[in-house]
Amino acid sequence: MEYITEAELAKKLREQYIKEPPENVTSDEVREMSDEDLLDMDYFLHEFDDFDDDDFDEEGFYLF
């Protein structure tokens, strides 16, 4: 496993999101974000990626 610093991760994410910005965000906004804001945005974009979608396909499953 390769370890990278938050600054290195933010740099990689910034390059990725400038090329393909998330919905409702422009490339210019990504350029102007602080490293912390960029890492937060990435976290929230992928917050539920670890959940298996099959767990939520059952009829009667609701979030309140």
HTML snippet that shows the backbone in 3Dmol.js (N, CA, C, O; Angstrom):
<script src="https://3Dmol.org/build/3Dmol-min.js"></script>
<div id="view" style="width:600px;height:400px;position:relative"></div>
<script>
const pdb = `
ATOM      1  N   MET A   1       0.853  -1.176   0.000  1.00  0.00           N
ATOM      2  CA  MET A   1       0.000   0.000   0.000  1.00  0.00           C
ATOM      3  C   MET A   1       0.896   1.236   0.000  1.00  0.00           C
ATOM      4  O   MET A   1       1.857   1.328   0.764  1.00  0.00           O
ATOM      5  N   GLU A   2       0.564   2.163  -0.859  1.00  0.00           N
ATOM      6  CA  GLU A   2       1.322   3.401  -0.970  1.00  0.00           C
ATOM      7  C   GLU A   2       0.689   4.477  -0.093  1.00  0.00           C
ATOM      8  O   GLU A   2      -0.526   4.674  -0.128  1.00  0.00           O
ATOM      9  N   TYR A   3       1.497   5.163   0.682  1.00  0.00           N
ATOM     10  CA  TYR A   3       1.009   6.247   1.524  1.00  0.00           C
ATOM     11  C   TYR A   3       1.341   7.577   0.866  1.00  0.00           C
ATOM     12  O   TYR A   3       2.459   7.790   0.398  1.00  0.00           O
ATOM     13  N   ILE A   4       0.354   8.474   0.836  1.00  0.00           N
ATOM     14  CA  ILE A   4       0.582   9.811   0.312  1.00  0.00           C
ATOM     15  C   ILE A   4       0.046  10.822   1.315  1.00  0.00           C
ATOM     16  O   ILE A   4      -0.806  10.504   2.144  1.00  0.00           O
ATOM     17  N   THR A   5       0.550  12.022   1.226  1.00  0.00           N
ATOM     18  CA  THR A   5       0.110  13.071   2.139  1.00  0.00           C
ATOM     19  C   THR A   5      -1.225  13.641   1.663  1.00  0.00           C
ATOM     20  O   THR A   5      -1.639  13.423   0.524  1.00  0.00           O
ATOM     21  N   GLU A   6      -1.882  14.368   2.547  1.00  0.00           N
ATOM     22  CA  GLU A   6      -3.146  15.022   2.166  1.00  0.00           C
ATOM     23  C   GLU A   6      -2.920  16.006   1.029  1.00  0.00           C
ATOM     24  O   GLU A   6      -3.760  16.138   0.139  1.00  0.00           O
ATOM     25  N   ALA A   7      -1.784  16.698   1.057  1.00  0.00           N
ATOM     26  CA  ALA A   7      -1.486  17.670   0.002  1.00  0.00           C
ATOM     27  C   ALA A   7      -1.319  16.974  -1.344  1.00  0.00           C
ATOM     28  O   ALA A   7      -1.780  17.487  -2.364  1.00  0.00           O
ATOM     29  N   GLU A   8      -0.667  15.810  -1.363  1.00  0.00           N
ATOM     30  CA  GLU A   8      -0.496  15.061  -2.607  1.00  0.00           C
ATOM     31  C   GLU A   8      -1.840  14.542  -3.119  1.00  0.00           C
ATOM     32  O   GLU A   8      -2.118  14.589  -4.317  1.00  0.00           O
ATOM     33  N   LEU A   9      -2.666  14.048  -2.202  1.00  0.00           N
ATOM     34  CA  LEU A   9      -3.991  13.563  -2.576  1.00  0.00           C
ATOM     35  C   LEU A   9      -4.837  14.704  -3.123  1.00  0.00           C
ATOM     36  O   LEU A   9      -5.518  14.542  -4.136  1.00  0.00           O
ATOM     37  N   ALA A  10      -4.800  15.849  -2.466  1.00  0.00           N
ATOM     38  CA  ALA A  10      -5.568  17.006  -2.926  1.00  0.00           C
ATOM     39  C   ALA A  10      -5.119  17.425  -4.322  1.00  0.00           C
ATOM     40  O   ALA A  10      -5.950  17.792  -5.153  1.00  0.00           O
ATOM     41  N   LYS A  11      -3.829  17.374  -4.585  1.00  0.00           N
ATOM     42  CA  LYS A  11      -3.308  17.736  -5.907  1.00  0.00           C
ATOM     43  C   LYS A  11      -3.848  16.782  -6.975  1.00  0.00           C
ATOM     44  O   LYS A  11      -4.275  17.219  -8.044  1.00  0.00           O
ATOM     45  N   LYS A  12      -3.827  15.480  -6.682  1.00  0.00           N
ATOM     46  CA  LYS A  12      -4.342  14.493  -7.640  1.00  0.00           C
ATOM     47  C   LYS A  12      -5.840  14.672  -7.858  1.00  0.00           C
ATOM     48  O   LYS A  12      -6.320  14.619  -8.990  1.00  0.00           O
ATOM     49  N   LEU A  13      -6.573  14.884  -6.771  1.00  0.00           N
ATOM     50  CA  LEU A  13      -8.018  15.072  -6.890  1.00  0.00           C
ATOM     51  C   LEU A  13      -8.351  16.343  -7.660  1.00  0.00           C
ATOM     52  O   LEU A  13      -9.277  16.363  -8.471  1.00  0.00           O
ATOM     53  N   ARG A  14      -7.587  17.406  -7.402  1.00  0.00           N
ATOM     54  CA  ARG A  14      -7.829  18.677  -8.093  1.00  0.00           C
ATOM     55  C   ARG A  14      -7.671  18.485  -9.602  1.00  0.00           C
ATOM     56  O   ARG A  14      -8.494  18.964 -10.383  1.00  0.00           O
ATOM     57  N   GLU A  15      -6.609  17.783 -10.009  1.00  0.00           N
ATOM     58  CA  GLU A  15      -6.391  17.527 -11.438  1.00  0.00           C
ATOM     59  C   GLU A  15      -7.548  16.710 -12.019  1.00  0.00           C
ATOM     60  O   GLU A  15      -8.033  16.992 -13.115  1.00  0.00           O
ATOM     61  N   GLN A  16      -7.980  15.699 -11.272  1.00  0.00           N
ATOM     62  CA  GLN A  16      -9.083  14.845 -11.723  1.00  0.00           C
ATOM     63  C   GLN A  16     -10.373  15.645 -11.868  1.00  0.00           C
ATOM     64  O   GLN A  16     -11.063  15.533 -12.881  1.00  0.00           O
ATOM     65  N   TYR A  17     -10.705  16.457 -10.850  1.00  0.00           N
ATOM     66  CA  TYR A  17     -11.966  17.186 -10.863  1.00  0.00           C
ATOM     67  C   TYR A  17     -11.943  18.404 -11.781  1.00  0.00           C
ATOM     68  O   TYR A  17     -13.005  18.884 -12.178  1.00  0.00           O
ATOM     69  N   ILE A  18     -10.775  18.913 -12.127  1.00  0.00           N
ATOM     70  CA  ILE A  18     -10.712  19.988 -13.123  1.00  0.00           C
ATOM     71  C   ILE A  18     -11.053  19.424 -14.497  1.00  0.00           C
ATOM     72  O   ILE A  18     -11.749  20.064 -15.284  1.00  0.00           O
ATOM     73  N   LYS A  19     -10.553  18.208 -14.783  1.00  0.00           N
ATOM     74  CA  LYS A  19     -10.839  17.571 -16.070  1.00  0.00           C
ATOM     75  C   LYS A  19     -12.302  17.157 -16.168  1.00  0.00           C
ATOM     76  O   LYS A  19     -12.937  17.342 -17.206  1.00  0.00           O
ATOM     77  N   GLU A  20     -12.836  16.596 -15.084  1.00  0.00           N
ATOM     78  CA  GLU A  20     -14.229  16.135 -15.050  1.00  0.00           C
ATOM     79  C   GLU A  20     -14.872  16.589 -13.739  1.00  0.00           C
ATOM     80  O   GLU A  20     -14.936  15.820 -12.780  1.00  0.00           O
ATOM     81  N   PRO A  21     -15.346  17.831 -13.694  1.00  0.00           N
ATOM     82  CA  PRO A  21     -15.944  18.336 -12.449  1.00  0.00           C
ATOM     83  C   PRO A  21     -17.232  17.603 -12.088  1.00  0.00           C
ATOM     84  O   PRO A  21     -17.983  17.177 -12.966  1.00  0.00           O
ATOM     85  N   PRO A  22     -17.478  17.460 -10.788  1.00  0.00           N
ATOM     86  CA  PRO A  22     -18.737  16.851 -10.353  1.00  0.00           C
ATOM     87  C   PRO A  22     -19.923  17.729 -10.759  1.00  0.00           C
ATOM     88  O   PRO A  22     -19.767  18.901 -11.103  1.00  0.00           O
ATOM     89  N   GLU A  23     -21.095  17.130 -10.709  1.00  0.00           N
ATOM     90  CA  GLU A  23     -22.313  17.847 -11.051  1.00  0.00           C
ATOM     91  C   GLU A  23     -22.452  19.089 -10.166  1.00  0.00           C
ATOM     92  O   GLU A  23     -22.194  19.036  -8.964  1.00  0.00           O
ATOM     93  N   ASN A  24     -22.858  20.190 -10.767  1.00  0.00           N
ATOM     94  CA  ASN A  24     -23.103  21.472 -10.081  1.00  0.00           C
ATOM     95  C   ASN A  24     -21.835  22.159  -9.591  1.00  0.00           C
ATOM     96  O   ASN A  24     -21.914  23.071  -8.768  1.00  0.00           O
ATOM     97  N   VAL A  25     -20.663  21.741 -10.079  1.00  0.00           N
ATOM     98  CA  VAL A  25     -19.399  22.382  -9.722  1.00  0.00           C
ATOM     99  C   VAL A  25     -18.651  22.652 -11.022  1.00  0.00           C
ATOM    100  O   VAL A  25     -18.622  21.804 -11.914  1.00  0.00           O
ATOM    101  N   THR A  26     -18.042  23.841 -11.129  1.00  0.00           N
ATOM    102  CA  THR A  26     -17.278  24.157 -12.333  1.00  0.00           C
ATOM    103  C   THR A  26     -15.796  23.898 -12.098  1.00  0.00           C
ATOM    104  O   THR A  26     -15.347  23.788 -10.957  1.00  0.00           O
ATOM    105  N   SER A  27     -15.046  23.801 -13.186  1.00  0.00           N
ATOM    106  CA  SER A  27     -13.601  23.625 -13.094  1.00  0.00           C
ATOM    107  C   SER A  27     -12.957  24.797 -12.357  1.00  0.00           C
ATOM    108  O   SER A  27     -12.013  24.611 -11.590  1.00  0.00           O
ATOM    109  N   ASP A  28     -13.468  25.998 -12.592  1.00  0.00           N
ATOM    110  CA  ASP A  28     -12.926  27.181 -11.903  1.00  0.00           C
ATOM    111  C   ASP A  28     -13.136  27.087 -10.396  1.00  0.00           C
ATOM    112  O   ASP A  28     -12.253  27.453  -9.620  1.00  0.00           O
ATOM    113  N   GLU A  29     -14.295  26.600  -9.985  1.00  0.00           N
ATOM    114  CA  GLU A  29     -14.550  26.441  -8.543  1.00  0.00           C
ATOM    115  C   GLU A  29     -13.598  25.421  -7.932  1.00  0.00           C
ATOM    116  O   GLU A  29     -13.120  25.607  -6.813  1.00  0.00           O
ATOM    117  N   VAL A  30     -13.321  24.351  -8.659  1.00  0.00           N
ATOM    118  CA  VAL A  30     -12.382  23.339  -8.172  1.00  0.00           C
ATOM    119  C   VAL A  30     -10.995  23.954  -8.021  1.00  0.00           C
ATOM    120  O   VAL A  30     -10.310  23.700  -7.030  1.00  0.00           O
ATOM    121  N   ARG A  31     -10.577  24.755  -8.990  1.00  0.00           N
ATOM    122  CA  ARG A  31      -9.254  25.412  -8.931  1.00  0.00           C
ATOM    123  C   ARG A  31      -9.128  26.304  -7.694  1.00  0.00           C
ATOM    124  O   ARG A  31      -8.056  26.393  -7.095  1.00  0.00           O
ATOM    125  N   GLU A  32     -10.221  26.960  -7.317  1.00  0.00           N
ATOM    126  CA  GLU A  32     -10.187  27.922  -6.220  1.00  0.00           C
ATOM    127  C   GLU A  32     -10.402  27.297  -4.841  1.00  0.00           C
ATOM    128  O   GLU A  32     -10.204  27.968  -3.828  1.00  0.00           O
ATOM    129  N   MET A  33     -10.805  26.022  -4.786  1.00  0.00           N
ATOM    130  CA  MET A  33     -11.050  25.361  -3.495  1.00  0.00           C
ATOM    131  C   MET A  33      -9.753  25.170  -2.711  1.00  0.00           C
ATOM    132  O   MET A  33      -8.686  24.941  -3.279  1.00  0.00           O
ATOM    133  N   SER A  34      -9.878  25.272  -1.411  1.00  0.00           N
ATOM    134  CA  SER A  34      -8.743  24.924  -0.559  1.00  0.00           C
ATOM    135  C   SER A  34      -8.572  23.414  -0.597  1.00  0.00           C
ATOM    136  O   SER A  34      -9.496  22.694  -0.975  1.00  0.00           O
ATOM    137  N   ASP A  35      -7.404  22.929  -0.209  1.00  0.00           N
ATOM    138  CA  ASP A  35      -7.174  21.482  -0.162  1.00  0.00           C
ATOM    139  C   ASP A  35      -8.187  20.806   0.748  1.00  0.00           C
ATOM    140  O   ASP A  35      -8.699  19.734   0.426  1.00  0.00           O
ATOM    141  N   GLU A  36      -8.477  21.430   1.882  1.00  0.00           N
ATOM    142  CA  GLU A  36      -9.428  20.866   2.845  1.00  0.00           C
ATOM    143  C   GLU A  36     -10.831  20.751   2.232  1.00  0.00           C
ATOM    144  O   GLU A  36     -11.496  19.725   2.377  1.00  0.00           O
ATOM    145  N   ASP A  37     -11.272  21.810   1.548  1.00  0.00           N
ATOM    146  CA  ASP A  37     -12.595  21.776   0.906  1.00  0.00           C
ATOM    147  C   ASP A  37     -12.651  20.710  -0.179  1.00  0.00           C
ATOM    148  O   ASP A  37     -13.664  20.027  -0.330  1.00  0.00           O
ATOM    149  N   LEU A  38     -11.576  20.566  -0.927  1.00  0.00           N
ATOM    150  CA  LEU A  38     -11.523  19.575  -1.994  1.00  0.00           C
ATOM    151  C   LEU A  38     -11.595  18.156  -1.428  1.00  0.00           C
ATOM    152  O   LEU A  38     -12.317  17.310  -1.956  1.00  0.00           O
ATOM    153  N   LEU A  39     -10.852  17.900  -0.360  1.00  0.00           N
ATOM    154  CA  LEU A  39     -10.887  16.578   0.276  1.00  0.00           C
ATOM    155  C   LEU A  39     -12.263  16.296   0.868  1.00  0.00           C
ATOM    156  O   LEU A  39     -12.753  15.169   0.793  1.00  0.00           O
ATOM    157  N   ASP A  40     -12.888  17.314   1.457  1.00  0.00           N
ATOM    158  CA  ASP A  40     -14.246  17.150   2.000  1.00  0.00           C
ATOM    159  C   ASP A  40     -15.238  16.817   0.886  1.00  0.00           C
ATOM    160  O   ASP A  40     -16.069  15.921   1.039  1.00  0.00           O
ATOM    161  N   MET A  41     -15.153  17.531  -0.224  1.00  0.00           N
ATOM    162  CA  MET A  41     -16.053  17.284  -1.340  1.00  0.00           C
ATOM    163  C   MET A  41     -15.888  15.848  -1.839  1.00  0.00           C
ATOM    164  O   MET A  41     -16.875  15.153  -2.076  1.00  0.00           O
ATOM    165  N   ASP A  42     -14.644  15.409  -1.996  1.00  0.00           N
ATOM    166  CA  ASP A  42     -14.396  14.047  -2.464  1.00  0.00           C
ATOM    167  C   ASP A  42     -14.960  13.025  -1.486  1.00  0.00           C
ATOM    168  O   ASP A  42     -15.544  12.023  -1.898  1.00  0.00           O
ATOM    169  N   TYR A  43     -14.787  13.276  -0.194  1.00  0.00           N
ATOM    170  CA  TYR A  43     -15.320  12.363   0.819  1.00  0.00           C
ATOM    171  C   TYR A  43     -16.837  12.221   0.679  1.00  0.00           C
ATOM    172  O   TYR A  43     -17.366  11.109   0.669  1.00  0.00           O
ATOM    173  N   PHE A  44     -17.526  13.347   0.572  1.00  0.00           N
ATOM    174  CA  PHE A  44     -18.986  13.299   0.501  1.00  0.00           C
ATOM    175  C   PHE A  44     -19.490  12.741  -0.829  1.00  0.00           C
ATOM    176  O   PHE A  44     -20.582  12.177  -0.887  1.00  0.00           O
ATOM    177  N   LEU A  45     -18.706  12.894  -1.899  1.00  0.00           N
ATOM    178  CA  LEU A  45     -19.097  12.306  -3.177  1.00  0.00           C
ATOM    179  C   LEU A  45     -19.016  10.781  -3.137  1.00  0.00           C
ATOM    180  O   LEU A  45     -19.721  10.094  -3.876  1.00  0.00           O
ATOM    181  N   HIS A  46     -18.147  10.257  -2.265  1.00  0.00           N
ATOM    182  CA  HIS A  46     -17.921   8.811  -2.216  1.00  0.00           C
ATOM    183  C   HIS A  46     -18.278   8.205  -0.864  1.00  0.00           C
ATOM    184  O   HIS A  46     -17.861   7.089  -0.557  1.00  0.00           O
ATOM    185  N   GLU A  47     -19.034   8.920  -0.067  1.00  0.00           N
ATOM    186  CA  GLU A  47     -19.357   8.513   1.293  1.00  0.00           C
ATOM    187  C   GLU A  47     -20.009   7.135   1.372  1.00  0.00           C
ATOM    188  O   GLU A  47     -19.720   6.373   2.295  1.00  0.00           O
ATOM    189  N   PHE A  48     -20.871   6.805   0.436  1.00  0.00           N
ATOM    190  CA  PHE A  48     -21.622   5.560   0.513  1.00  0.00           C
ATOM    191  C   PHE A  48     -21.135   4.511  -0.488  1.00  0.00           C
ATOM    192  O   PHE A  48     -21.830   3.522  -0.718  1.00  0.00           O
ATOM    193  N   ASP A  49     -19.969   4.703  -1.080  1.00  0.00           N
ATOM    194  CA  ASP A  49     -19.450   3.754  -2.061  1.00  0.00           C
ATOM    195  C   ASP A  49     -19.187   2.374  -1.470  1.00  0.00           C
ATOM    196  O   ASP A  49     -19.220   1.383  -2.200  1.00  0.00           O
ATOM    197  N   ASP A  50     -18.930   2.284  -0.179  1.00  0.00           N
ATOM    198  CA  ASP A  50     -18.609   1.007   0.442  1.00  0.00           C
ATOM    199  C   ASP A  50     -19.842   0.145   0.696  1.00  0.00           C
ATOM    200  O   ASP A  50     -19.718  -1.058   0.927  1.00  0.00           O
ATOM    201  N   PHE A  51     -21.018   0.742   0.656  1.00  0.00           N
ATOM    202  CA  PHE A  51     -22.230  -0.028   0.897  1.00  0.00           C
ATOM    203  C   PHE A  51     -22.554  -0.884  -0.315  1.00  0.00           C
ATOM    204  O   PHE A  51     -22.413  -0.445  -1.457  1.00  0.00           O
ATOM    205  N   ASP A  52     -22.980  -2.089  -0.060  1.00  0.00           N
ATOM    206  CA  ASP A  52     -23.418  -2.985  -1.129  1.00  0.00           C
ATOM    207  C   ASP A  52     -24.844  -2.590  -1.503  1.00  0.00           C
ATOM    208  O   ASP A  52     -25.738  -2.605  -0.658  1.00  0.00           O
ATOM    209  N   ASP A  53     -25.052  -2.239  -2.765  1.00  0.00           N
ATOM    210  CA  ASP A  53     -26.374  -1.784  -3.212  1.00  0.00           C
ATOM    211  C   ASP A  53     -27.461  -2.815  -2.971  1.00  0.00           C
ATOM    212  O   ASP A  53     -28.626  -2.450  -2.819  1.00  0.00           O
ATOM    213  N   ASP A  54     -27.111  -4.090  -2.931  1.00  0.00           N
ATOM    214  CA  ASP A  54     -28.110  -5.134  -2.713  1.00  0.00           C
ATOM    215  C   ASP A  54     -28.780  -5.013  -1.350  1.00  0.00           C
ATOM    216  O   ASP A  54     -29.914  -5.461  -1.175  1.00  0.00           O
ATOM    217  N   ASP A  55     -28.091  -4.414  -0.389  1.00  0.00           N
ATOM    218  CA  ASP A  55     -28.654  -4.271   0.953  1.00  0.00           C
ATOM    219  C   ASP A  55     -29.869  -3.343   0.961  1.00  0.00           C
ATOM    220  O   ASP A  55     -30.696  -3.414   1.870  1.00  0.00           O
ATOM    221  N   PHE A  56     -29.979  -2.480  -0.039  1.00  0.00           N
ATOM    222  CA  PHE A  56     -31.038  -1.480  -0.043  1.00  0.00           C
ATOM    223  C   PHE A  56     -32.106  -1.747  -1.095  1.00  0.00           C
ATOM    224  O   PHE A  56     -32.973  -0.904  -1.326  1.00  0.00           O
ATOM    225  N   ASP A  57     -32.052  -2.900  -1.727  1.00  0.00           N
ATOM    226  CA  ASP A  57     -33.019  -3.217  -2.766  1.00  0.00           C
ATOM    227  C   ASP A  57     -34.284  -3.859  -2.219  1.00  0.00           C
ATOM    228  O   ASP A  57     -35.240  -4.064  -2.966  1.00  0.00           O
ATOM    229  N   GLU A  58     -34.308  -4.178  -0.941  1.00  0.00           N
ATOM    230  CA  GLU A  58     -35.456  -4.860  -0.389  1.00  0.00           C
ATOM    231  C   GLU A  58     -36.650  -3.919  -0.292  1.00  0.00           C
ATOM    232  O   GLU A  58     -36.516  -2.755   0.085  1.00  0.00           O
ATOM    233  N   GLU A  59     -37.807  -4.444  -0.636  1.00  0.00           N
ATOM    234  CA  GLU A  59     -39.022  -3.658  -0.532  1.00  0.00           C
ATOM    235  C   GLU A  59     -39.300  -3.370   0.933  1.00  0.00           C
ATOM    236  O   GLU A  59     -39.152  -4.248   1.782  1.00  0.00           O
ATOM    237  N   GLY A  60     -39.694  -2.165   1.222  1.00  0.00           N
ATOM    238  CA  GLY A  60     -40.010  -1.802   2.591  1.00  0.00           C
ATOM    239  C   GLY A  60     -38.864  -1.179   3.350  1.00  0.00           C
ATOM    240  O   GLY A  60     -39.006  -0.877   4.535  1.00  0.00           O
ATOM    241  N   PHE A  61     -37.716  -0.974   2.694  1.00  0.00           N
ATOM    242  CA  PHE A  61     -36.591  -0.328   3.351  1.00  0.00           C
ATOM    243  C   PHE A  61     -36.722   1.172   3.154  1.00  0.00           C
ATOM    244  O   PHE A  61     -36.736   1.659   2.024  1.00  0.00           O
ATOM    245  N   TYR A  62     -36.816   1.894   4.247  1.00  0.00           N
ATOM    246  CA  TYR A  62     -36.983   3.342   4.164  1.00  0.00           C
ATOM    247  C   TYR A  62     -36.056   4.025   5.147  1.00  0.00           C
ATOM    248  O   TYR A  62     -35.770   3.497   6.221  1.00  0.00           O
ATOM    249  N   LEU A  63     -35.589   5.206   4.768  1.00  0.00           N
ATOM    250  CA  LEU A  63     -34.817   6.055   5.679  1.00  0.00           C
ATOM    251  C   LEU A  63     -35.725   7.167   6.152  1.00  0.00           C
ATOM    252  O   LEU A  63     -36.380   7.825   5.343  1.00  0.00           O
ATOM    253  N   PHE A  64     -35.771   7.380   7.443  1.00  0.00           N
ATOM    254  CA  PHE A  64     -36.599   8.436   8.004  1.00  0.00           C
ATOM    255  C   PHE A  64     -35.750   9.512   8.590  1.00  0.00           C
ATOM    256  O   PHE A  64     -36.274  10.495   9.115  1.00  0.00           O
TER     257      PHE A  64
END
`;
const viewer = $3Dmol.createViewer("view");
viewer.addModel(pdb, "pdb");
viewer.setStyle({}, {cartoon: {color: "spectrum"}});
viewer.zoomTo();
viewer.render();
</script>
